[in-house]
């Protein structure tokens, strides 16, 4: 798209592609109005119609035209593949600016992820799990461990170089994805993770995970200095509620409390030893703690992230039970206070009720608990312990104490099966993601697959859907199957193995299965794509709410068919879900059935939409379930479900799939789309096209 760019409601927008979809221009119009209104906005766009590039193009143009209103773009996504895709779209956009302006745009854009994805240390980066990488990195980079006597402890040369000269050499202008940061870190000899974190303050565009903005423990370190005039984008925003619950929730088991007792004993022994040898060190720690709390309290008036609870002056200045008292054994005793809740007969209670019971039983007031996590962190730093990750159980309990004493509303304490109690805290944020549309074909397998349709409990094998495996052979080359849960997937695979169905599938295609292990799933996904490229095709079985159901695009031959086995309702007997539904009913007047149906249909739409990633893409969608579920499907799916595609036998579905794939495999010319689904700059100026775009905007 050239001719000096697009005129979007008076804003000049450069678009990096030659053609534009009508939906993209309509989306940019609504986004421009949202930014002008200087408020919040919820925007939807059909799947596979260029939502990301439209959003980036409009916001970058708006940022250049109104630098005082939008100083930074913070783009939050859920998965690493989504983050990398956003960064690459941004790279194409900035290359377009360079071609049009004749010089590079002075813009710094970077992606930020965990240490696991950015570490270049030869030993640490080889570790498999993220927690192991974090623990090892902390052991090499902690300030109280970096200067051992005569180099007795190992250290990270990349971090030492960053501390020596990295803060004075920021990242150059341009776009830096995760691979770029790792390559630059190796070239300069600097730690990519800390180099990226140090560059966040002066970056124009930042792309990272939800947790860096929504989790107070992480946001206080990473995002606290973000300017108030930042434009924050949550991609796939329907995940916000789950991320908030995960960030503000704490799960504590009996094993956690047992390990806490060991942590308390270890801390007491360390404190006693230091108390005998270096009392001045503890006095200095107390002075620093009180001063730090005062400074934190003064700074939190403008802090929107609340990394730590707000402490009033009376806590700092008070005496007795209302003041801060330096008593190391007492402080570790406070950290063990959640134990009494394990003996309460009440399976669920509110935070105020829990705090009253705590005060009655062990005489611990609410106020000291509010700075429990910060006090423990300060104590661990003072003791200079080499294995801080070993104290994760007591850190978890300290976080629980701080949360339960800070947030009196919106939280609930639950005693779950096999556990003493758990917490589910935090405000519930309602988010809406994009719904999918423009299906090329939808099939619905009905009663012939399930002559006597049973109601499956969560752990029962899949009975009656085995014939659906026959759909694997006419589909070329990639087929996706989605199940409602990992238990359902495992039981189905076991049933298929016993009946010999897996052997029949593997005669046609290779079979890959998603597991709850992220590393295994990544390997399975890589091999699935390789088989689709070079072999006879493949089948990938996954879970509707798993890692593969969102954020990974199966374009063209990677996803020519999707089979949805059942409706992905969440497990309704979960007491955490019941508490969540109760909160929705009382606070937002949302009925339980409405939310459960909406949530299930939303995830079903996300799953089947993985096969449609553009207007030149096509796919076969099959709902292998009972016909009475049809009325619960979204309207935009029902509109593409003619009566001739309902209650199909397996043979009929296979024949319909053959006809559809044979028809769609015919040559498709780009010229046939011009003026309809693809617009040039000249066509976009026509009054008729502008009127049609306004109509699309009203529909969205």
Buried (B, 14 or more C-beta within 10 A) or exposed (E): BEEEBBEBEEBEBBBBBEBBBBBBBBBBBBBBEBBBEEEEEEBBBBBBBBBBBBBBBBBBBBBBEBEEEBBBBBBBBBBBBBBBBBBBBBBBBBBBBEEBEEEEBEBBBBBBBBBBBBBBBEEBBEBEEEEBBBBBBBBBBBEBBBEEEEEEBEBBEBBBBBBEEBEEEBBEBBBBBBBBBBBBBEEBBBBBBBBBBBBBEEBBBBBBBBBBBBBBBBBBEBBBEBEEEBBBBBBBBBBBBBBBBBBBBBBBBEEBBEBBEEBBEBBBEBBEEBEEEEEEEBEEBBEEBBEEBBEBBEEBEEBEBBBBBBBEEEBBEBEEEEBBEBEBEEBBBBBBBBBBBBEBEEEBBBBBEBBEBBBEBEEBBBBBBBBBBBBBBBBBBBBBBEEBBBBBBBBBBBBBBBBBBBBEEBBBBBBBEEBBBBBBBBBBBEBBBBBBBBBBBBBBBBBBBBEEBEEBEEEBBBBBBBBBBBBBBBBBBBBBBBBBBBBBBBBBBEBBEEEEBBEBBEEBBBBBBBBEEBEEBBEBBEBBBEBBEEEEBBBBBBBBBBBBBBBBBBBBBBBBBBBBBBBBBBEEEEBBBBBBBEBBBEEEEBEBEEBBBBBBBBBBBBBBBBBBBBBEBBBBBBBBBBBEBBEEBBEBBEEBBEEEBBBBBBEBBBEBBEEBBEEBEEEEEEEEBEEEBBBBBEBBEEEEBEEBBEEBBEEB
